[in-house]
Amino acid sequence: MILKKILYYLNPKNLFRKSEESNINLRMMHGINKISIFMFLICLVVLLIRWLG
């Protein structure tokens, strides 16, 4: 279930789509979650490159 949610966040067609939630706090929370997942994956790639290089 967690992997499915991460893949949903990383899907480019869902990235800039307006969500169904009307609560601005919930929409902001989901936006921050998307940013943090992207940053985490970028850091994993950088660490992998440093480890291999």
N, C-alpha and C positions, 0 to 999 in steps of 0.2 A: 504494500500500500504506500509506503514512504517512497519507494523507487518510482511508482506510478505518478505520484504527486511531483517529484523532481523532474521526471520526463515531461510532465504537463507544463511545468514552469519553463523548461528549456525549449519547448516547441516554439519556433519563431512566429507561427500564425497566432498563438495565444499571447505573445509577449506584449503587444500594444493594444490588444482588444479590450474594450471597456467591459468590466466585470458586471455581473448581475447584482452585486451587493449595492444597496443604496446608502449604507453607512460609510462615511468618509474615513473613519478610523480603521475599519476593516480593510478597505481598499488600500490605504497607506501601508498597513501591516503586510499585505500580500506583496506590494511593491518593494518594500524593504527586504522581504524574504527572497524575492527574485534576485535583487542586487547581491545579497549575501551569498546565495548559492553560486552565482556567477563568479564572485570574488574567490570563494573557496575552491572552485574548480580551476580557476586560473592559477591560484597558488599551488595546487597539486601538480599542475603541468610544469610550473617553474621548478618546483622541488624535484620532479622526475627528471627534467632536463639537466639540472645541476648534478644529480646523483649519477646519471649516465655519462655526463661529459667530463 
